[in-house]
Amino acid sequence: MSNAPVTGAVFHSILRDCLETQRAPQETEIQLIACKIWQDGFAAAADKDWHDLVPGSREYDYVIKAARMAFGIQ
């Protein structure tokens, strides 16, 4: 897994900013949150980096959905 991890501080900063300002997240922010969810919950067991997942795959879609849920959107 070669890409730099997203830190917890970035994760919380993005979520806090969107929720406090009541703005919709940008697609890049959803991707960053998805990356953090993947690296914390699935990357080691799957032995895959977030950037190795294929958009549209079951794993990818599952984690994108989780990231969107973290922002309170569908």
N, C-alpha and C positions, 0 to 999 in steps of 0.2 A: 504494500500500500504506500505509494510514493507521494501522493498529494498531502500538503500540509493540512492538519486537522483544523476544524472550526472550533474555537475555544468557547467555553461556557459563557464568558463575558460577552462575546459577540452574539451568541444565541439569545441571551437575555436582553441585550441592548436592542436588537432588532424587534423582538416581541414587545418589549416595553414601549418603544417608540411608536409602533403601529397601534397598539392598544390605547396608549395615553392620548395620542393625537386623533384617534378614531379614523385612521386612514387605512385603505386597503394596501396590503403588501405588494411590492413590485415582484415580478417573476424571479428576479435574482435573489430576493430575500426569501422567497419560498424555497428556492434551490438551496440556499445556505442552511436554512432550518432543516430541510430534508437531509442534507449532508450530515449535519450534526446528529440527527436522529439515527441515521444509518450507522455512523461510526460508533456511536455509543451503544446501540442495541443489536446490531446485526453484522457489522464488518468482520469482526474476529471469527465468528462462527462460520460465516460464508466465505471467508478468506478472499473478499473482494472489496475494493475501494468503491466509494460512491460513484466515481467517475468511470468505473468499469461497467456499471449497470447500463443496460440498453433502455433508452426511453421507450415506454409502451410495454415493457416487460412487467410481469406480475409483481416482482420485487420493487421495481421503480415506482409503479403506480401506487402500490401500497404505502410506500414511504412518502410520496408526494401528498397522498390523501391525509396521512398523519400530520404532515407539516401544515397543510391547509386547515386542518382541525385545530392545530395549536393557535392559529390566528383567528379561529372562530368563523371560518368561511368554508364553503363546500366546494 
